Amino acid sequence: MPSWTRPSSVGRPWSGCGTRGAYLGVIPEAHPASVRGVRTASVGFQADGARLAELVGLVDEGALTLRVAGTYPLGEASKAHARLAGCGGRLVLVP
């Protein structure tokens, strides 16, 4: 288990980071201050079905290309996780 996922590192996001690089949190505006040259930011989202439908249309038309290295059923999440070690692409878990 990576050190940043262990309970002992909660509140200490830097325990699993080296120098430089980036830290991206998923709680809007809740990212820590930069340390050792590591850039920090956070992201948020809002559901937008109309926009998603527009993007699906662009994919169907071939105007938007999805770069996916592989898909895995949700029940095979552990296999997908193991593949990440040697994969430069994106993996998708399908429910």
N, CA, C and O atoms as a CHARMM CRD file, in Angstrom:
* protein
*
  380
    1    1 MET  N      0.85300  -1.17800   0.00000 PROA 1      0.00000
    2    1 MET  CA     0.00000   0.00000   0.00000 PROA 1      0.00000
    3    1 MET  C      0.89800   1.24100   0.00000 PROA 1      0.00000
    4    1 MET  O      1.80700   1.33300   0.82500 PROA 1      0.00000
    5    2 PRO  N      0.66200   2.20600  -0.91600 PROA 2      0.00000
    6    2 PRO  CA     1.46900   3.42700  -0.93100 PROA 2      0.00000
    7    2 PRO  C      1.35000   4.18200   0.39200 PROA 2      0.00000
    8    2 PRO  O      0.30300   4.15400   1.04000 PROA 2      0.00000
    9    3 SER  N      2.42100   4.85000   0.78300 PROA 3      0.00000
   10    3 SER  CA     2.42200   5.52800   2.07300 PROA 3      0.00000
   11    3 SER  C      1.34900   6.59300   2.17100 PROA 3      0.00000
   12    3 SER  O      0.85200   6.86000   3.26600 PROA 3      0.00000
   13    4 TRP  N      0.97400   7.21300   1.05200 PROA 4      0.00000
   14    4 TRP  CA    -0.01000   8.28400   1.13500 PROA 4      0.00000
   15    4 TRP  C     -1.42100   7.76600   1.36000 PROA 4      0.00000
   16    4 TRP  O     -2.33200   8.55800   1.60100 PROA 4      0.00000
   17    5 THR  N     -1.62500   6.44300   1.28500 PROA 5      0.00000
   18    5 THR  CA    -2.95300   5.90400   1.54500 PROA 5      0.00000
   19    5 THR  C     -3.08800   5.38000   2.97100 PROA 5      0.00000
   20    5 THR  O     -4.19600   5.06700   3.40700 PROA 5      0.00000
   21    6 ARG  N     -1.99900   5.28200   3.69100 PROA 6      0.00000
   22    6 ARG  CA    -2.04700   4.76400   5.06000 PROA 6      0.00000
   23    6 ARG  C     -2.62100   5.80200   6.00700 PROA 6      0.00000
   24    6 ARG  O     -2.36000   6.99400   5.84600 PROA 6      0.00000
   25    7 PRO  N     -3.39800   5.37100   6.99100 PROA 7      0.00000
   26    7 PRO  CA    -3.98200   6.31700   7.94400 PROA 7      0.00000
   27    7 PRO  C     -2.95200   7.20500   8.61500 PROA 7      0.00000
   28    7 PRO  O     -3.26900   8.34000   8.97000 PROA 7      0.00000
   29    8 SER  N     -1.72000   6.72300   8.80100 PROA 8      0.00000
   30    8 SER  CA    -0.70400   7.52500   9.47700 PROA 8      0.00000
   31    8 SER  C     -0.30800   8.74900   8.66600 PROA 8      0.00000
   32    8 SER  O      0.26900   9.68900   9.21400 PROA 8      0.00000
   33    9 SER  N     -0.60700   8.75500   7.36700 PROA 9      0.00000
   34    9 SER  CA    -0.23200   9.90200   6.54400 PROA 9      0.00000
   35    9 SER  C     -1.38700  10.88000   6.33800 PROA 9      0.00000
   36    9 SER  O     -1.22000  11.88500   5.64800 PROA 9      0.00000
   37   10 VAL  N     -2.56800  10.60100   6.93000 PROA 10     0.00000
   38   10 VAL  CA    -3.70000  11.50800   6.81000 PROA 10     0.00000
   39   10 VAL  C     -3.30400  12.85200   7.40400 PROA 10     0.00000
   40   10 VAL  O     -2.80400  12.92100   8.52700 PROA 10     0.00000
   41   11 GLY  N     -3.52800  13.90800   6.65200 PROA 11     0.00000
   42   11 GLY  CA    -3.14300  15.23000   7.11600 PROA 11     0.00000
   43   11 GLY  C     -1.69000  15.54300   6.80600 PROA 11     0.00000
   44   11 GLY  O     -1.23500  16.66000   7.05500 PROA 11     0.00000
   45   12 ARG  N     -0.94500  14.57200   6.26400 PROA 12     0.00000
   46   12 ARG  CA     0.44900  14.77500   5.87800 PROA 12     0.00000
   47   12 ARG  C      0.61400  14.28300   4.44500 PROA 12     0.00000
   48   12 ARG  O      1.25900  13.25600   4.23200 PROA 12     0.00000
   49   13 PRO  N      0.06000  14.97100   3.46200 PROA 13     0.00000
   50   13 PRO  CA     0.09600  14.47700   2.08800 PROA 13     0.00000
   51   13 PRO  C      1.50200  14.35100   1.52800 PROA 13     0.00000
   52   13 PRO  O      1.69900  13.66000   0.52900 PROA 13     0.00000
   53   14 TRP  N      2.47400  14.99000   2.13400 PROA 14     0.00000
   54   14 TRP  CA     3.83300  14.98400   1.58900 PROA 14     0.00000
   55   14 TRP  C      4.59400  13.72000   1.94400 PROA 14     0.00000
   56   14 TRP  O      5.68400  13.50900   1.41100 PROA 14     0.00000
   57   15 SER  N      4.07800  12.87900   2.81100 PROA 15     0.00000
   58   15 SER  CA     4.83100  11.70200   3.22500 PROA 15     0.00000
   59   15 SER  C      5.11900  10.76500   2.05300 PROA 15     0.00000
   60   15 SER  O      6.07700   9.99500   2.11400 PROA 15     0.00000
   61   16 GLY  N      4.32400  10.80900   0.99700 PROA 16     0.00000
   62   16 GLY  CA     4.55600   9.94800  -0.16100 PROA 16     0.00000
   63   16 GLY  C      5.12900  10.67300  -1.35900 PROA 16     0.00000
   64   16 GLY  O      5.27300  10.07100  -2.42300 PROA 16     0.00000
   65   17 CYS  N      5.46400  11.95700  -1.22100 PROA 17     0.00000
   66   17 CYS  CA     5.96500  12.75600  -2.34000 PROA 17     0.00000
   67   17 CYS  C      7.45500  12.99900  -2.22500 PROA 17     0.00000
   68   17 CYS  O      7.99600  13.12500  -1.12600 PROA 17     0.00000
   69   18 GLY  N      8.10200  13.06200  -3.35200 PROA 18     0.00000
   70   18 GLY  CA     9.51200  13.44100  -3.38300 PROA 18     0.00000
   71   18 GLY  C      9.62600  14.94200  -3.53000 PROA 18     0.00000
   72   18 GLY  O      8.80700  15.69100  -2.99800 PROA 18     0.00000
   73   19 THR  N     10.63600  15.37800  -4.24600 PROA 19     0.00000
   74   19 THR  CA    10.78900  16.80400  -4.50200 PROA 19     0.00000
   75   19 THR  C     10.25100  17.11100  -5.88700 PROA 19     0.00000
   76   19 THR  O     10.25500  16.25700  -6.77300 PROA 19     0.00000
   77   20 ARG  N      9.79200  18.33100  -6.05900 PROA 20     0.00000
   78   20 ARG  CA     9.19500  18.79500  -7.31400 PROA 20     0.00000
   79   20 ARG  C      7.93800  17.99500  -7.62100 PROA 20     0.00000
   80   20 ARG  O      7.38500  17.36500  -6.71900 PROA 20     0.00000
   81   21 GLY  N      7.47900  17.99900  -8.83500 PROA 21     0.00000
   82   21 GLY  CA     6.27000  17.26500  -9.17400 PROA 21     0.00000
   83   21 GLY  C      5.00300  18.01800  -8.82200 PROA 21     0.00000
   84   21 GLY  O      4.99800  19.24600  -8.73700 PROA 21     0.00000
   85   22 ALA  N      3.92200  17.26700  -8.61700 PROA 22     0.00000
   86   22 ALA  CA     2.62700  17.89600  -8.37200 PROA 22     0.00000
   87   22 ALA  C      1.77400  17.03700  -7.44500 PROA 22     0.00000
   88   22 ALA  O      1.90500  15.81400  -7.40200 PROA 22     0.00000
   89   23 TYR  N      0.90300  17.70700  -6.71000 PROA 23     0.00000
   90   23 TYR  CA    -0.08000  17.06400  -5.83600 PROA 23     0.00000
   91   23 TYR  C     -1.43700  17.62700  -6.23600 PROA 23     0.00000
   92   23 TYR  O     -1.63000  18.84300  -6.23300 PROA 23     0.00000
   93   24 LEU  N     -2.37800  16.74900  -6.58000 PROA 24     0.00000
   94   24 LEU  CA    -3.69800  17.19000  -6.98900 PROA 24     0.00000
   95   24 LEU  C     -4.73200  16.57300  -6.06400 PROA 24     0.00000
   96   24 LEU  O     -4.92800  15.35800  -6.06400 PROA 24     0.00000
   97   25 GLY  N     -5.39600  17.41300  -5.27300 PROA 25     0.00000
   98   25 GLY  CA    -6.43300  16.95800  -4.36400 PROA 25     0.00000
   99   25 GLY  C     -7.78700  16.98000  -5.03900 PROA 25     0.00000
  100   25 GLY  O     -7.97800  17.68400  -6.03000 PROA 25     0.00000
  101   26 VAL  N     -8.72000  16.22200  -4.51700 PROA 26     0.00000
  102   26 VAL  CA   -10.04700  16.13800  -5.11700 PROA 26     0.00000
  103   26 VAL  C    -11.11700  16.84900  -4.31000 PROA 26     0.00000
  104   26 VAL  O    -12.30400  16.74900  -4.62000 PROA 26     0.00000
  105   27 ILE  N    -10.70600  17.56000  -3.28300 PROA 27     0.00000
  106   27 ILE  CA   -11.64600  18.36400  -2.51500 PROA 27     0.00000
  107   27 ILE  C    -11.38400  19.82400  -2.88900 PROA 27     0.00000
  108   27 ILE  O    -10.31200  20.34800  -2.58700 PROA 27     0.00000
  109   28 PRO  N    -12.33900  20.48600  -3.53700 PROA 28     0.00000
  110   28 PRO  CA   -12.10600  21.85300  -4.00900 PROA 28     0.00000
  111   28 PRO  C    -11.56900  22.77400  -2.91400 PROA 28     0.00000
  112   28 PRO  O    -12.08500  22.81600  -1.79800 PROA 28     0.00000
  113   29 GLU  N    -10.54200  23.48900  -3.26400 PROA 29     0.00000
  114   29 GLU  CA    -9.91200  24.48900  -2.39000 PROA 29     0.00000
  115   29 GLU  C     -9.37700  23.91000  -1.08500 PROA 29     0.00000
  116   29 GLU  O     -9.20200  24.65000  -0.11700 PROA 29     0.00000
  117   30 ALA  N     -9.11200  22.60300  -1.03600 PROA 30     0.00000
  118   30 ALA  CA    -8.62100  22.00600   0.20400 PROA 30     0.00000
  119   30 ALA  C     -7.20700  21.45400   0.03900 PROA 30     0.00000
  120   30 ALA  O     -6.79000  20.58800   0.80900 PROA 30     0.00000
  121   31 HSD  N     -6.47000  21.94100  -0.94700 PROA 31     0.00000
  122   31 HSD  CA    -5.12200  21.43100  -1.14500 PROA 31     0.00000
  123   31 HSD  C     -4.12900  22.11900  -0.19900 PROA 31     0.00000
  124   31 HSD  O     -4.32100  23.27400   0.18100 PROA 31     0.00000
  125   32 PRO  N     -3.07400  21.40000   0.17400 PROA 32     0.00000
  126   32 PRO  CA    -2.08400  21.96700   1.09400 PROA 32     0.00000
  127   32 PRO  C     -1.17700  22.96700   0.39200 PROA 32     0.00000
  128   32 PRO  O     -1.18300  23.07100  -0.83500 PROA 32     0.00000
  129   33 ALA  N     -0.40900  23.69300   1.16900 PROA 33     0.00000
  130   33 ALA  CA     0.57000  24.63200   0.61700 PROA 33     0.00000
  131   33 ALA  C      1.70200  23.84600  -0.03900 PROA 33     0.00000
  132   33 ALA  O      1.96100  22.69900   0.32600 PROA 33     0.00000
  133   34 SER  N      2.36500  24.45900  -0.99500 PROA 34     0.00000
  134   34 SER  CA     3.48200  23.83300  -1.68200 PROA 34     0.00000
  135   34 SER  C      4.65700  23.62200  -0.72500 PROA 34     0.00000
  136   34 SER  O      4.97500  24.49000   0.08800 PROA 34     0.00000
  137   35 VAL  N      5.29500  22.45600  -0.83700 PROA 35     0.00000
  138   35 VAL  CA     6.46800  22.12400  -0.04000 PROA 35     0.00000
  139   35 VAL  C      7.48900  21.46600  -0.96400 PROA 35     0.00000
  140   35 VAL  O      7.10700  20.68600  -1.83600 PROA 35     0.00000
  141   36 ARG  N      8.74900  21.75600  -0.79700 PROA 36     0.00000
  142   36 ARG  CA     9.85000  21.16500  -1.57600 PROA 36     0.00000
  143   36 ARG  C      9.64300  21.28900  -3.07900 PROA 36     0.00000
  144   36 ARG  O     10.04800  20.39800  -3.82600 PROA 36     0.00000
  145   37 GLY  N      9.03200  22.35800  -3.53600 PROA 37     0.00000
  146   37 GLY  CA     8.84300  22.56100  -4.96600 PROA 37     0.00000
  147   37 GLY  C      7.71000  21.76500  -5.58000 PROA 37     0.00000
  148   37 GLY  O      7.57200  21.75500  -6.80300 PROA 37     0.00000
  149   38 VAL  N      6.89700  21.10000  -4.78100 PROA 38     0.00000
  150   38 VAL  CA     5.75700  20.32900  -5.29000 PROA 38     0.00000
  151   38 VAL  C      4.59600  21.29900  -5.50800 PROA 38     0.00000
  152   38 VAL  O      4.13600  21.94500  -4.56700 PROA 38     0.00000
  153   39 ARG  N      4.12300  21.39900  -6.75700 PROA 39     0.00000
  154   39 ARG  CA     2.97400  22.25600  -7.06300 PROA 39     0.00000
  155   39 ARG  C      1.71700  21.61100  -6.50500 PROA 39     0.00000
  156   39 ARG  O      1.58200  20.38800  -6.54100 PROA 39     0.00000
  157   40 THR  N      0.80100  22.40900  -5.99600 PROA 40     0.00000
  158   40 THR  CA    -0.44000  21.85900  -5.45300 PROA 40     0.00000
  159   40 THR  C     -1.65200  22.51800  -6.09600 PROA 40     0.00000
  160   40 THR  O     -1.61600  23.68900  -6.47500 PROA 40     0.00000
  161   41 ALA  N     -2.71000  21.75200  -6.20800 PROA 41     0.00000
  162   41 ALA  CA    -3.97000  22.27300  -6.74300 PROA 41     0.00000
  163   41 ALA  C     -5.06900  21.31600  -6.30800 PROA 41     0.00000
  164   41 ALA  O     -4.79400  20.22400  -5.80900 PROA 41     0.00000
  165   42 SER  N     -6.30200  21.72900  -6.49900 PROA 42     0.00000
  166   42 SER  CA    -7.43400  20.85400  -6.23500 PROA 42     0.00000
  167   42 SER  C     -8.44300  21.02300  -7.36100 PROA 42     0.00000
  168   42 SER  O     -8.46800  22.04300  -8.05100 PROA 42     0.00000
  169   43 VAL  N     -9.26100  20.01500  -7.52900 PROA 43     0.00000
  170   43 VAL  CA   -10.26400  20.04100  -8.58200 PROA 43     0.00000
  171   43 VAL  C    -11.63700  19.76600  -7.98600 PROA 43     0.00000
  172   43 VAL  O    -11.75900  19.17800  -6.91100 PROA 43     0.00000
  173   44 GLY  N    -12.63500  20.19100  -8.68200 PROA 44     0.00000
  174   44 GLY  CA   -14.01300  19.91100  -8.30800 PROA 44     0.00000
  175   44 GLY  C    -14.79700  19.68600  -9.58800 PROA 44     0.00000
  176   44 GLY  O    -14.29000  19.94400 -10.68000 PROA 44     0.00000
  177   45 PHE  N    -15.99700  19.22100  -9.46800 PROA 45     0.00000
  178   45 PHE  CA   -16.81300  19.02500 -10.65800 PROA 45     0.00000
  179   45 PHE  C    -18.27500  19.23300 -10.30900 PROA 45     0.00000
  180   45 PHE  O    -18.67900  19.20000  -9.14700 PROA 45     0.00000
  181   46 GLN  N    -19.03800  19.44500 -11.34700 PROA 46     0.00000
  182   46 GLN  CA   -20.47700  19.56400 -11.20400 PROA 46     0.00000
  183   46 GLN  C    -21.09700  18.74500 -12.32500 PROA 46     0.00000
  184   46 GLN  O    -20.71500  18.89600 -13.48600 PROA 46     0.00000
  185   47 ALA  N    -22.03700  17.88900 -11.99600 PROA 47     0.00000
  186   47 ALA  CA   -22.67800  17.04700 -13.00200 PROA 47     0.00000
  187   47 ALA  C    -23.34500  17.92200 -14.05500 PROA 47     0.00000
  188   47 ALA  O    -24.02800  18.89200 -13.72700 PROA 47     0.00000
  189   48 ASP  N    -23.14400  17.57300 -15.31400 PROA 48     0.00000
  190   48 ASP  CA   -23.71700  18.32800 -16.42100 PROA 48     0.00000
  191   48 ASP  C    -24.04600  17.34900 -17.54400 PROA 48     0.00000
  192   48 ASP  O    -23.23700  17.13200 -18.44600 PROA 48     0.00000
  193   49 GLY  N    -25.23200  16.76400 -17.48200 PROA 49     0.00000
  194   49 GLY  CA   -25.65100  15.76300 -18.45600 PROA 49     0.00000
  195   49 GLY  C    -25.64400  16.26400 -19.88800 PROA 49     0.00000
  196   49 GLY  O    -25.29100  15.51900 -20.80200 PROA 49     0.00000
  197   50 ALA  N    -26.03100  17.52100 -20.09700 PROA 50     0.00000
  198   50 ALA  CA   -26.06700  18.07400 -21.45400 PROA 50     0.00000
  199   50 ALA  C    -24.65700  18.15700 -22.03200 PROA 50     0.00000
  200   50 ALA  O    -24.44100  17.82700 -23.19800 PROA 50     0.00000
  201   51 ARG  N    -23.71200  18.59200 -21.22800 PROA 51     0.00000
  202   51 ARG  CA   -22.31700  18.69800 -21.68600 PROA 51     0.00000
  203   51 ARG  C    -21.74800  17.31100 -21.95800 PROA 51     0.00000
  204   51 ARG  O    -21.03000  17.11300 -22.93800 PROA 51     0.00000
  205   52 LEU  N    -22.06800  16.34700 -21.08700 PROA 52     0.00000
  206   52 LEU  CA   -21.60400  14.98000 -21.29500 PROA 52     0.00000
  207   52 LEU  C    -22.16500  14.41600 -22.60000 PROA 52     0.00000
  208   52 LEU  O    -21.44500  13.75300 -23.34600 PROA 52     0.00000
  209   53 ALA  N    -23.42400  14.66900 -22.87500 PROA 53     0.00000
  210   53 ALA  CA   -24.03300  14.20800 -24.12400 PROA 53     0.00000
  211   53 ALA  C    -23.33300  14.83700 -25.32800 PROA 53     0.00000
  212   53 ALA  O    -23.13700  14.18000 -26.35000 PROA 53     0.00000
  213   54 GLU  N    -22.95800  16.10900 -25.20500 PROA 54     0.00000
  214   54 GLU  CA   -22.23200  16.79000 -26.28700 PROA 54     0.00000
  215   54 GLU  C    -20.87700  16.11900 -26.52000 PROA 54     0.00000
  216   54 GLU  O    -20.47300  15.91600 -27.66500 PROA 54     0.00000
  217   55 LEU  N    -20.17800  15.77600 -25.43700 PROA 55     0.00000
  218   55 LEU  CA   -18.88400  15.10800 -25.57500 PROA 55     0.00000
  219   55 LEU  C    -19.03100  13.72000 -26.18800 PROA 55     0.00000
  220   55 LEU  O    -18.21000  13.32200 -27.01400 PROA 55     0.00000
  221   56 VAL  N    -20.06900  12.97600 -25.79600 PROA 56     0.00000
  222   56 VAL  CA   -20.32500  11.66200 -26.38800 PROA 56     0.00000
  223   56 VAL  C    -20.55400  11.81100 -27.88300 PROA 56     0.00000
  224   56 VAL  O    -20.05900  11.00400 -28.66900 PROA 56     0.00000
  225   57 GLY  N    -21.29800  12.83300 -28.28500 PROA 57     0.00000
  226   57 GLY  CA   -21.51700  13.08800 -29.70400 PROA 57     0.00000
  227   57 GLY  C    -20.21600  13.34600 -30.44700 PROA 57     0.00000
  228   57 GLY  O    -20.03700  12.86100 -31.56500 PROA 57     0.00000
  229   58 LEU  N    -19.30400  14.10400 -29.84100 PROA 58     0.00000
  230   58 LEU  CA   -18.00400  14.37900 -30.46500 PROA 58     0.00000
  231   58 LEU  C    -17.17700  13.10600 -30.60400 PROA 58     0.00000
  232   58 LEU  O    -16.46600  12.93200 -31.59300 PROA 58     0.00000
  233   59 VAL  N    -17.26800  12.22200 -29.62500 PROA 59     0.00000
  234   59 VAL  CA   -16.56500  10.93900 -29.71300 PROA 59     0.00000
  235   59 VAL  C    -17.16900  10.11100 -30.84600 PROA 59     0.00000
  236   59 VAL  O    -16.43700   9.54400 -31.65700 PROA 59     0.00000
  237   60 ASP  N    -18.49500  10.03900 -30.90500 PROA 60     0.00000
  238   60 ASP  CA   -19.17000   9.26600 -31.95900 PROA 60     0.00000
  239   60 ASP  C    -18.83600   9.78300 -33.35400 PROA 60     0.00000
  240   60 ASP  O    -18.74800   9.00200 -34.30200 PROA 60     0.00000
  241   61 GLU  N    -18.64800  11.10100 -33.48300 PROA 61     0.00000
  242   61 GLU  CA   -18.30600  11.70700 -34.78000 PROA 61     0.00000
  243   61 GLU  C    -16.83700  11.53900 -35.13500 PROA 61     0.00000
  244   61 GLU  O    -16.43700  11.76500 -36.27700 PROA 61     0.00000
  245   62 GLY  N    -16.03900  11.14200 -34.15700 PROA 62     0.00000
  246   62 GLY  CA   -14.61000  11.00900 -34.40200 PROA 62     0.00000
  247   62 GLY  C    -13.84300  12.31000 -34.20400 PROA 62     0.00000
  248   62 GLY  O    -12.64200  12.37000 -34.46800 PROA 62     0.00000
  249   63 ALA  N    -14.53200  13.35000 -33.74100 PROA 63     0.00000
  250   63 ALA  CA   -13.89200  14.64400 -33.52700 PROA 63     0.00000
  251   63 ALA  C    -13.10500  14.69000 -32.21500 PROA 63     0.00000
  252   63 ALA  O    -12.22900  15.53700 -32.03900 PROA 63     0.00000
  253   64 LEU  N    -13.41800  13.78600 -31.31100 PROA 64     0.00000
  254   64 LEU  CA   -12.73700  13.70800 -30.02300 PROA 64     0.00000
  255   64 LEU  C    -12.25800  12.26900 -29.84600 PROA 64     0.00000
  256   64 LEU  O    -13.05400  11.33000 -29.87100 PROA 64     0.00000
  257   65 THR  N    -10.95500  12.11100 -29.66800 PROA 65     0.00000
  258   65 THR  CA   -10.37400  10.78800 -29.54300 PROA 65     0.00000
  259   65 THR  C    -10.08400  10.48200 -28.08300 PROA 65     0.00000
  260   65 THR  O     -9.46500  11.28000 -27.38000 PROA 65     0.00000
  261   66 LEU  N    -10.53400   9.33000 -27.64000 PROA 66     0.00000
  262   66 LEU  CA   -10.25100   8.87500 -26.28100 PROA 66     0.00000
  263   66 LEU  C     -9.00300   8.01000 -26.31700 PROA 66     0.00000
  264   66 LEU  O     -8.90000   7.08900 -27.12700 PROA 66     0.00000
  265   67 ARG  N     -8.06500   8.30600 -25.44400 PROA 67     0.00000
  266   67 ARG  CA    -6.83800   7.52000 -25.37900 PROA 67     0.00000
  267   67 ARG  C     -6.92500   6.60900 -24.15400 PROA 67     0.00000
  268   67 ARG  O     -6.61100   7.00900 -23.03400 PROA 67     0.00000
  269   68 VAL  N     -7.35500   5.38900 -24.39900 PROA 68     0.00000
  270   68 VAL  CA    -7.53600   4.41400 -23.33000 PROA 68     0.00000
  271   68 VAL  C     -6.68100   3.19800 -23.65700 PROA 68     0.00000
  272   68 VAL  O     -6.77600   2.63800 -24.74900 PROA 68     0.00000
  273   69 ALA  N     -5.84900   2.79300 -22.70700 PROA 69     0.00000
  274   69 ALA  CA    -4.97100   1.64700 -22.92000 PROA 69     0.00000
  275   69 ALA  C     -5.70100   0.32800 -22.69300 PROA 69     0.00000
  276   69 ALA  O     -5.29000  -0.70600 -23.21900 PROA 69     0.00000
  277   70 GLY  N     -6.78200   0.35500 -21.91500 PROA 70     0.00000
  278   70 GLY  CA    -7.52100  -0.87500 -21.67000 PROA 70     0.00000
  279   70 GLY  C     -8.71400  -0.64300 -20.76800 PROA 70     0.00000
  280   70 GLY  O     -8.79300   0.36200 -20.06200 PROA 70     0.00000
  281   71 THR  N     -9.64900  -1.59100 -20.80200 PROA 71     0.00000
  282   71 THR  CA   -10.82000  -1.53500 -19.92900 PROA 71     0.00000
  283   71 THR  C    -10.88400  -2.82900 -19.13000 PROA 71     0.00000
  284   71 THR  O    -10.47400  -3.88900 -19.60400 PROA 71     0.00000
  285   72 TYR  N    -11.40600  -2.72500 -17.91200 PROA 72     0.00000
  286   72 TYR  CA   -11.53300  -3.86300 -17.01700 PROA 72     0.00000
  287   72 TYR  C    -12.89400  -3.80200 -16.34200 PROA 72     0.00000
  288   72 TYR  O    -13.37700  -2.72200 -16.00400 PROA 72     0.00000
  289   73 PRO  N    -13.51800  -4.97600 -16.14400 PROA 73     0.00000
  290   73 PRO  CA   -14.74900  -4.98900 -15.35000 PROA 73     0.00000
  291   73 PRO  C    -14.40500  -4.56800 -13.92100 PROA 73     0.00000
  292   73 PRO  O    -13.29000  -4.79800 -13.45500 PROA 73     0.00000
  293   74 LEU  N    -15.34900  -3.96100 -13.23900 PROA 74     0.00000
  294   74 LEU  CA   -15.11900  -3.48800 -11.87900 PROA 74     0.00000
  295   74 LEU  C    -14.60600  -4.60900 -10.96800 PROA 74     0.00000
  296   74 LEU  O    -13.79900  -4.36300 -10.07200 PROA 74     0.00000
  297   75 GLY  N    -15.06600  -5.81100 -11.19600 PROA 75     0.00000
  298   75 GLY  CA   -14.62400  -6.94700 -10.39300 PROA 75     0.00000
  299   75 GLY  C    -13.16100  -7.31200 -10.58800 PROA 75     0.00000
  300   75 GLY  O    -12.59900  -8.07200  -9.79800 PROA 75     0.00000
  301   76 GLU  N    -12.53500  -6.77200 -11.64400 PROA 76     0.00000
  302   76 GLU  CA   -11.12200  -7.02700 -11.90800 PROA 76     0.00000
  303   76 GLU  C    -10.27000  -5.79100 -11.64700 PROA 76     0.00000
  304   76 GLU  O     -9.22500  -5.60400 -12.27000 PROA 76     0.00000
  305   77 ALA  N    -10.72000  -4.95700 -10.72800 PROA 77     0.00000
  306   77 ALA  CA    -9.98400  -3.72700 -10.40800 PROA 77     0.00000
  307   77 ALA  C     -8.55700  -4.02400  -9.96700 PROA 77     0.00000
  308   77 ALA  O     -7.64700  -3.24900 -10.26100 PROA 77     0.00000
  309   78 SER  N     -8.34900  -5.13200  -9.26700 PROA 78     0.00000
  310   78 SER  CA    -6.99200  -5.46200  -8.81900 PROA 78     0.00000
  311   78 SER  C     -6.07400  -5.74200 -10.00300 PROA 78     0.00000
  312   78 SER  O     -4.89400  -5.39100  -9.96100 PROA 78     0.00000
  313   79 LYS  N     -6.59100  -6.36300 -11.05400 PROA 79     0.00000
  314   79 LYS  CA    -5.78600  -6.60500 -12.26500 PROA 79     0.00000
  315   79 LYS  C     -5.43200  -5.27700 -12.94400 PROA 79     0.00000
  316   79 LYS  O     -4.30900  -5.08300 -13.40800 PROA 79     0.00000
  317   80 ALA  N     -6.41200  -4.37200 -12.99000 PROA 80     0.00000
  318   80 ALA  CA    -6.15500  -3.06400 -13.58900 PROA 80     0.00000
  319   80 ALA  C     -5.09500  -2.32200 -12.79100 PROA 80     0.00000
  320   80 ALA  O     -4.20700  -1.69000 -13.36200 PROA 80     0.00000
  321   81 HSD  N     -5.19100  -2.40000 -11.48600 PROA 81     0.00000
  322   81 HSD  CA    -4.21700  -1.72400 -10.62800 PROA 81     0.00000
  323   81 HSD  C     -2.82000  -2.29900 -10.84700 PROA 81     0.00000
  324   81 HSD  O     -1.84400  -1.55200 -10.91000 PROA 81     0.00000
  325   82 ALA  N     -2.72400  -3.61600 -10.96200 PROA 82     0.00000
  326   82 ALA  CA    -1.42900  -4.24900 -11.20700 PROA 82     0.00000
  327   82 ALA  C     -0.86400  -3.82500 -12.55500 PROA 82     0.00000
  328   82 ALA  O      0.34900  -3.66000 -12.68400 PROA 82     0.00000
  329   83 ARG  N     -1.69600  -3.64800 -13.54300 PROA 83     0.00000
  330   83 ARG  CA    -1.23200  -3.24200 -14.86500 PROA 83     0.00000
  331   83 ARG  C     -0.68000  -1.82100 -14.86500 PROA 83     0.00000
  332   83 ARG  O      0.19300  -1.49500 -15.66900 PROA 83     0.00000
  333   84 LEU  N     -1.18000  -0.98000 -13.97400 PROA 84     0.00000
  334   84 LEU  CA    -0.70300   0.40400 -13.92600 PROA 84     0.00000
  335   84 LEU  C      0.80300   0.49200 -13.75000 PROA 84     0.00000
  336   84 LEU  O      1.42100   1.45200 -14.20900 PROA 84     0.00000
  337   85 ALA  N      1.39700  -0.48300 -13.10000 PROA 85     0.00000
  338   85 ALA  CA     2.83800  -0.46700 -12.86300 PROA 85     0.00000
  339   85 ALA  C      3.62400  -0.44100 -14.16900 PROA 85     0.00000
  340   85 ALA  O      4.70200   0.15200 -14.21800 PROA 85     0.00000
  341   86 GLY  N      3.11900  -1.06200 -15.21800 PROA 86     0.00000
  342   86 GLY  CA     3.84900  -1.10100 -16.47300 PROA 86     0.00000
  343   86 GLY  C      3.13900  -0.44400 -17.62100 PROA 86     0.00000
  344   86 GLY  O      3.49200  -0.67800 -18.77700 PROA 86     0.00000
  345   87 CYS  N      2.14200   0.37700 -17.33800 PROA 87     0.00000
  346   87 CYS  CA     1.29400   0.94700 -18.38700 PROA 87     0.00000
  347   87 CYS  C      1.39600   2.46800 -18.40200 PROA 87     0.00000
  348   87 CYS  O      1.24500   3.11700 -17.36700 PROA 87     0.00000
  349   88 GLY  N      1.64600   3.02000 -19.55300 PROA 88     0.00000
  350   88 GLY  CA     1.68700   4.46500 -19.66600 PROA 88     0.00000
  351   88 GLY  C      0.35000   5.06100 -20.04400 PROA 88     0.00000
  352   88 GLY  O      0.20700   6.28300 -20.09100 PROA 88     0.00000
  353   89 GLY  N     -0.63700   4.21200 -20.31600 PROA 89     0.00000
  354   89 GLY  CA    -1.93100   4.69900 -20.75900 PROA 89     0.00000
  355   89 GLY  C     -2.94500   4.77400 -19.64400 PROA 89     0.00000
  356   89 GLY  O     -2.64300   4.51700 -18.47900 PROA 89     0.00000
  357   90 ARG  N     -4.15200   5.13000 -20.02600 PROA 90     0.00000
  358   90 ARG  CA    -5.24800   5.24500 -19.06700 PROA 90     0.00000
  359   90 ARG  C     -6.05800   3.95500 -19.07500 PROA 90     0.00000
  360   90 ARG  O     -6.26800   3.33900 -20.11900 PROA 90     0.00000
  361   91 LEU  N     -6.50300   3.56600 -17.89700 PROA 91     0.00000
  362   91 LEU  CA    -7.33100   2.37400 -17.77700 PROA 91     0.00000
  363   91 LEU  C     -8.71300   2.79700 -17.29000 PROA 91     0.00000
  364   91 LEU  O     -8.85200   3.75000 -16.52200 PROA 91     0.00000
  365   92 VAL  N     -9.72900   2.07600 -17.74800 PROA 92     0.00000
  366   92 VAL  CA   -11.10900   2.38900 -17.37900 PROA 92     0.00000
  367   92 VAL  C    -11.72100   1.17500 -16.70100 PROA 92     0.00000
  368   92 VAL  O    -11.63800   0.05900 -17.21300 PROA 92     0.00000
  369   93 LEU  N    -12.34000   1.40000 -15.54000 PROA 93     0.00000
  370   93 LEU  CA   -13.09700   0.34600 -14.87600 PROA 93     0.00000
  371   93 LEU  C    -14.56300   0.48000 -15.28800 PROA 93     0.00000
  372   93 LEU  O    -15.14500   1.55900 -15.18300 PROA 93     0.00000
  373   94 VAL  N    -15.15000  -0.61100 -15.75200 PROA 94     0.00000
  374   94 VAL  CA   -16.52600  -0.59800 -16.24600 PROA 94     0.00000
  375   94 VAL  C    -17.42100  -1.33000 -15.26000 PROA 94     0.00000
  376   94 VAL  O    -17.17500  -2.49700 -14.95700 PROA 94     0.00000
  377   95 PRO  N    -18.47500  -0.65300 -14.74500 PROA 95     0.00000
  378   95 PRO  CA   -19.37100  -1.31500 -13.78500 PROA 95     0.00000
  379   95 PRO  C    -20.13400  -2.46300 -14.43800 PROA 95     0.00000
  380   95 PRO  O    -20.93100  -3.13000 -13.77700 PROA 95     0.00000
